[in-house]
Amino acid sequence: MRKPTRNPREVAEIVAVQALSFIASEPERLGAFLSESGLGPETLRSAAANPQFLAHVLDFVMRDDATVKAFAAVSQLHPTNIAAAHQALIDPGLEVP
């Protein structure tokens, strides 16, 4: 039985939600993210429904080589896949492989 094919944006949103979980797993990283985003811990769940917010999550992860490498290792994704997910969220009309 074939798995259903997902569109690039849907996959990108899944990657971003995984990145948000990764950020939340370390208090120092979460604090930096919350400070930058201006959100409180109580608003993260509702913000995660916004594709622009999810793009910001991936932007935060990708800004630092150590962070993107750590997230790539935890999520078992190649950093280029993370970058492609980010691109799919910031430019929804772009076809991402």
C-alpha positions as CSV (number, residue, x, y, z in Angstrom):
1,M,0.0,0.0,0.0
2,R,1.4,3.4,-1.0
3,K,1.8,6.2,1.5
4,P,-0.2,9.3,0.7
5,T,2.0,12.0,-1.0
6,R,2.2,15.2,1.0
7,N,2.7,18.6,-0.5
8,P,6.0,20.5,0.2
9,R,4.3,23.0,2.5
10,E,2.7,20.3,4.6
11,V,6.1,18.6,5.0
12,A,7.7,22.0,5.8
13,E,5.1,22.6,8.6
14,I,5.8,19.2,10.1
15,V,9.6,20.0,10.1
16,A,8.9,23.3,11.7
17,V,6.7,21.8,14.4
18,Q,9.6,19.3,15.1
19,A,12.0,22.3,15.3
20,L,9.7,24.0,17.8
21,S,9.7,20.9,19.9
22,F,13.5,20.8,19.7
23,I,13.7,24.5,20.8
24,A,11.4,23.8,23.7
25,S,13.5,20.9,24.9
26,E,16.2,23.1,26.2
27,P,15.3,26.0,28.6
28,E,18.1,28.3,27.5
29,R,17.2,27.9,23.8
30,L,13.5,28.3,24.5
31,G,14.2,31.5,26.5
32,A,16.2,33.0,23.6
33,F,13.4,32.1,21.2
34,L,10.7,33.5,23.3
35,S,12.6,36.7,23.9
36,E,13.2,37.1,20.2
37,S,9.6,36.3,19.2
38,G,8.0,38.3,21.9
39,L,5.7,35.4,22.8
40,G,5.1,33.7,26.1
41,P,5.1,30.0,26.7
42,E,1.3,30.0,26.9
43,T,0.9,31.3,23.4
44,L,3.3,28.9,21.6
45,R,0.7,26.3,20.8
46,S,-1.7,28.8,19.1
47,A,1.1,30.5,17.3
48,A,2.2,27.2,15.8
49,A,-0.9,27.2,13.6
50,N,0.5,30.2,11.7
51,P,2.8,29.4,8.8
52,Q,4.7,32.7,9.2
53,F,5.4,31.8,12.8
54,L,6.6,28.3,11.7
55,A,9.0,30.0,9.1
56,H,10.3,32.1,12.0
57,V,10.9,28.9,14.0
58,L,13.1,27.5,11.2
59,D,14.8,30.8,10.7
60,F,15.8,30.7,14.4
61,V,17.2,27.2,14.1
62,M,19.1,27.9,10.9
63,R,20.8,31.1,12.1
64,D,23.4,29.1,14.1
65,D,25.4,26.3,12.6
66,A,25.5,24.4,15.9
67,T,21.8,24.6,16.4
68,V,20.9,23.5,12.9
69,K,23.3,20.6,13.2
70,A,21.9,19.6,16.5
71,F,18.3,19.8,15.2
72,A,19.4,17.8,12.0
73,A,20.8,15.1,14.2
74,V,17.8,14.9,16.5
75,S,15.3,15.0,13.6
76,Q,17.4,12.8,11.4
77,L,17.1,15.3,8.6
78,H,19.9,16.7,6.4
79,P,20.4,20.4,6.9
80,T,19.5,21.0,3.3
81,N,16.1,19.5,4.0
82,I,15.6,21.9,6.8
83,A,16.6,24.8,4.6
84,A,14.1,23.5,1.9
85,A,11.3,23.4,4.5
86,H,12.1,27.0,5.5
87,Q,12.0,28.1,1.9
88,A,8.7,26.3,1.4
89,L,7.2,28.3,4.3
90,I,8.5,31.7,3.3
91,D,7.7,31.2,-0.4
92,P,4.6,28.9,-0.7
93,G,4.5,29.1,-4.5
94,L,8.0,27.6,-4.8
95,E,8.3,24.0,-5.7
96,V,10.7,22.3,-3.2
97,P,12.0,18.9,-4.0
